[in-house]
Amino acid sequence: MKSFSFMMFFLLTIPTFGQETDKSKIINLLKKSQQVFEGLKSYYFESDYKLYVNQTSNEVKESYTGITVKKDHLAYSKIATTEFVILKDLNLKIDNNTKRIQISTEKNQENLTPNFDIKKYLNYFVSYKITEVNNQYKCELKTDKVTMIPYSKVVIYIDKKTSRMLKQELYFLTKHKTKIVKGKPHYDYPRLEIVFSNFKTEDIDSDVLFKKENYVIVNKGKYIPTKKYKEYLIVD
């Protein structure tokens, strides 16, 4: 799975717009969205990722799915073949490709939860625009400069009625190898689209996800993988 898979912005609410600049509106949007999202005791949603070969094509280079679950202070997220688990006393990152389980006892959940804080990256963009289309808020952030953000444009769609995030479009600023043409690699500017669906806050059957003994057990003071992950390597 490519590194771009982890550059995601999960936003779930809308602000009240006054006589503000579009940048200020976006800042308020992100602030309120994060407050509402974090205020939920439990939630579940699914995500669908498609990487297109360029910024206008419908040809898909790569696709995968994901889910995110929260229950009280516990959280689980899976993107393609990588799982992130936040338990009461343990954080796990499970890479099912390399068969490695990374364990941490730190309380920092920033890299494991879907609340990627885009607010601190807003200044890397130079153009900001909010419009209304099909009962959605459409937020556009653009830049033509190379920065720590790998995107020239980010487009966010939020449902006006439910205040839920519906879709993201991430346009890459630099060229990547997107396909092979006549035996030679072809480089272009890809776009990543993420669609969120099946959002719910009740009737979430998630207990199995938050049982530590389903992932690792302690033997002589050391963590070892369970039978399901017996071929996996434990790393700190």
N, C-alpha and C positions, 0 to 999 in steps of 0.2 A: 504494500500500500504506500502510495506516494506521500511526501511530507505535506502536500497541500491538503491532505485529508484532515489535518488537525487544525487548520486555520479556519475555524467556523465561528459564526456569530449567531447565537441563539437569543432572539428578542421576542417578547410575548405581549406587550401592551402598547397603548397609544397615549399621547398627552393631549391636553387642551391647548390648541394653537391660538396665540395672541398675535400682536403686531411685533413679530420677531423675525430675525433673519432665518433662512432655512437651516443654517448651521445650528443656531440656537434651538430651533424646533427639533432637530435630530438629537441634540444633546438631551433635551427634556424627554424625548421619546425613549431614548435608551435608558435614562435614569428611572423613569416610571416603569418601563417594561421589566427591568431587572428587579425592582422592588416588588412588583406583583408576582413575578415568577418565583422569587425566593420566598415569598410569603405563603406559597402553597405547601400544605403539609405533605401531600402525596400527589404524584402525577405520573403519567405514562404517555409517550408519543413515539411514533415511528418516523423514520427519515429515509429518503431515497436519493441517492447520489448518482449523477451522470456527468461524466467528463466528456465534452464535445471537442472535436479535433480543431475547431477554430471558433471565433466569436459569433459567427452567424450560421454555421453548419448544424444540421440535424444528425450528423454522423457521430455515433457514440464510440469513443475510444475505450472507456472503462466505466463500469457501473457496479454499485454495491448498495447494500441496505444497512440500516442501523436502528437501534432502539435505545431509549433513555427512560430510566425508571427512578423515581425518588420515593422514599418512605421515611418520614420523620427525618432523622439525620443520616440515613443510609442512602446510598446512590449506586446505580449500576448503569453503565453505558457500553454499548457494543457498536463499533463502526467497522464494517467489513469483517476482518478476522481478529480484530483486537478488542479485548474486553477491559473495562475499568471498573473496579469494585471498591466502594468506600464502606467499610464496616465500622463498628464502634471503636475498635482498637487497632485497626489494620487497613492499609490501602493496598490494593493489588492491581497490577497491570499484567494482563495475560496476552502474550503474543502467540497465537495459534499457528503462525507460519514458522517461526524459529523455535517454537516449543520452549519458551522461557516465561517464568513468572517472576516479576519484579515486586518485591515486598518493601513497604515503607510504613513506619509507625508515626510519621509526621502528620500533624493535623491540617496541613495546607492542602485544600481540596481544589485549588484553582485549576490544575491540569486534569482533573478527573471529572469535573462536573461540566454541563453544557453551557454554563454562564460565562462564556468568553467575553471579557470586558473590552468592547470595541471603543469605548469612550476615550481611552488613553491613546488611541491611534487616530482619532479624528483629524488632528492637525497635520497628518501626513497627506491628507487629501486637500485639493485646492478648489473644488467645486462641489456645492451641496444643493440638492433640489428635492422638494416634496410635492407630489401631485396626488390627486384622487382619481382612481380609475376602477370601474367595476366593483364598487363598494369596498375598495381596498386603498390603503395608503401605500404609495410607492415612493421609497426613499432612494435617492441616487447620490453616490459619493464618487468623485472622479479625481484622477491625477495623471499627469504625463511624466512624472519624475520617478526615478528609481529610488525607493526607500526600503525600510525594513518590511514593509507590506508588499507582497508580491503581486498586487492587483492594480490595474489601471482604473477599474470601476467596480463598485459593489452596488447591487440593487436589492432592496429588501421590500417584500410585500407583506402587509399586515392587514388582516381582516378588520374592517371598521366596526362591525357589530360585536364580534367576540374578542377583539384585541389580540388575536393569536397570530403568530408568525405562520405564513403560508408557504413562502418560497424565498430562496436567495439565489442570486446570480453573481458569480465571481469571475471577473474577466482578468486574465493574466497579463501582466505588463511586459514580460519578456517571452521570447520564443522557447518552445519545448518540442522535443521529438514526438510527434503525434501519430505518425503512421509510416508504413513502408510503401513507397511508390516505385514500381519497376525495379525492385531490389535495392533501392536506396532510401535512407531515412529522410523523411519530410518534416521540416520544422515549421511550426505555426504558433499563433497565439490562442491557446485553448480557453474554454470557459467551463466552469463547474457550476452546475445547477443542483440545488438541494431543495427538496419538497418535503414538508412536514405534514403528517396526517395522523388520524386516529388518536387524537389527543383526548385524554380522559383523566379525571381526578378521583373516580370511585370504581369499585369492583376491580381492583388491580390485584391479580394473583401473582405476587412477587416474593413470597416468603423463601422459596427455594434459592433465590438469587442472593439472599443476604445471610446465609448460613456458612460460617467460616469453614466448618468441617466438610463442606462440599468442594472446597478448593485445597486447603492445606490442614495439616494437623501438627501438633507439637510432639516431638519425640526427643527426650534427653536434652531439652532446652533449645532444640532446633526445629525450624519449620521444614516439613517434608510434604511433597505433593500427595494428594489422595489418589486412589486407584484410577479415577478418571484422567488424572494428569500424571500418571506414573512415569511417563517418558519425558516429562518437562524438567528443565533445570531451574532451580531456585536461585535468584540473584538479589543482592541488596540494592 
